[in-house]
Amino acid sequence: MAGAISKNARRGGEKILTSRWGGAIKMKSVFENGKLRHVAYCEKSGNTARKPKDLM
């Protein structure tokens, strides 16, 4: 079936977010104090934040 493409495959791909320092924003998971937390970090400056929007 040629028309059977999932909605995830149809997406235009991941948008690359850029921080105010000019680096790409990536997400990573950190396990500390028995909890798994997700943090956003700038590849260029190394700054971290809870949400990607905080780095823009």
N, C-alpha and C positions, 0 to 999 in steps of 0.2 A: 504494500500500500504506500504509494508515494505521498499521499496527503496526511499521513499519520505522523505529524511532528508535534512534540510536546510544547507546551507554552514556555517552558524553561529554555528549550533549544531555540525558540524563536526570538528570545530577547536579544537586544543589540550588543550583548557582552557587558562586562563590568565597566562602569565608568571609573576612571582613575581620579581620585580626589587629590587635590594639591593643598598643602598647608600654606600659611602666611609666610613661611620661610622659604617656600619654593620646592620643598620635597614632597614626595608621594606619601599619602597617609595609608598605613596598613593597620590591620587588626591582629591582635594576638591574645591568647588565653594564658592567664597566670594563675597558678595554684598556690594560694597562701592562706594560712590559718584555717585549713580544712575546707576552703571554698574555692570554686573556680570562677575567676573574674575575667571579663573581656576588657581589654584596654586598646585604645587607638594610639599609634605612635608615628612620628614623622621620621622618615628614613634619613633626611638630611641633617636635622638638628638633634634628633634623639629625644625630643620632648614627648611626654605621654599625657594622655587625658582619658577621661571615662568615655567620652563620645567623640566621634570624628569632627563634629561641628565645633567643638571647643578649640580645635587646632586651626580652624579656617580664619 
